[in-house]
Amino acid sequence: MTTAVLNVKIDGDLKEQLRHYAEVHNETLSAATQSLLQLALERAATEGVSEGEVDSQHTEEELSPLTPKEIKALRRLLKKRK
């Protein structure tokens, strides 16, 4: 594995949280950042698409009223059941 440098600008509070995480887990800031990014990417890949991200426009079934012929056939069926 080759190492690459990634320069990112993050909020100061987030950097402090990351620094604290690294300290608690006895890791360098770089190692903690890498492991957390890897975890986040793996989780995003396995979770797939959430329901809120799906565009369901124009996917509803069209409900049309019954035709007179269909109503007549249903009435016949219901009469036979009596």
C-alpha positions in Angstrom: 0.0 0.0 0.0 1.3 3.4 -0.9 0.8 6.4 1.3 -0.7 9.6 0.0 -1.1 13.0 1.6 -4.6 14.4 1.9 -5.1 18.0 3.0 -8.6 18.8 4.2 -10.1 21.8 6.0 -12.3 20.7 8.9 -14.0 22.5 11.8 -11.7 23.1 14.8 -14.1 21.3 17.1 -14.1 18.2 14.8 -10.3 18.2 14.8 -10.3 18.3 18.6 -12.8 15.4 18.7 -10.5 13.5 16.3 -7.4 14.3 18.4 -9.2 13.1 21.5 -10.3 9.9 19.8 -6.7 9.2 18.7 -5.4 9.8 22.1 -7.9 7.5 23.8 -7.2 4.8 21.3 -3.5 5.3 21.5 -3.2 6.1 17.8 -1.6 9.0 15.8 -4.0 11.6 14.4 -3.2 10.3 11.0 -3.9 6.6 11.9 -7.2 7.5 13.6 -8.3 9.6 10.7 -7.5 6.8 8.3 -9.3 4.1 10.3 -12.4 6.3 10.8 -12.6 7.2 7.1 -12.2 3.6 6.1 -14.9 2.6 8.5 -17.3 5.3 7.2 -16.6 4.3 3.6 -17.2 0.6 4.3 -20.4 1.3 6.2 -21.7 3.6 3.4 -21.0 0.8 0.8 -22.8 -1.8 2.8 -25.8 0.3 3.7 -26.7 0.9 0.1 -29.5 3.3 -0.8 -31.8 4.5 1.9 -35.6 4.8 1.4 -35.4 8.6 1.5 -33.0 8.6 -1.4 -35.3 6.8 -3.8 -37.4 8.9 -6.1 -40.8 7.2 -6.3 -42.5 9.7 -8.5 -44.7 8.3 -11.2 -44.5 4.7 -9.8 -48.0 4.5 -8.3 -50.4 2.1 -9.9 -53.1 3.6 -11.9 -56.5 2.8 -10.3 -59.3 3.1 -12.8 -62.9 2.6 -11.8 -64.6 -0.7 -12.9 -66.3 -0.7 -16.3 -70.0 -1.4 -16.4 -69.2 -4.8 -17.9 -66.9 -5.6 -15.0 -69.5 -4.5 -12.4 -72.1 -6.7 -14.1 -69.8 -9.7 -13.9 -69.0 -9.1 -10.3 -72.8 -8.9 -9.5 -73.3 -12.2 -11.2 -70.5 -13.8 -9.2 -71.9 -12.4 -5.9 -75.4 -13.7 -6.7 -74.0 -17.2 -7.3 -72.4 -17.2 -3.9 -75.8 -16.6 -2.1 
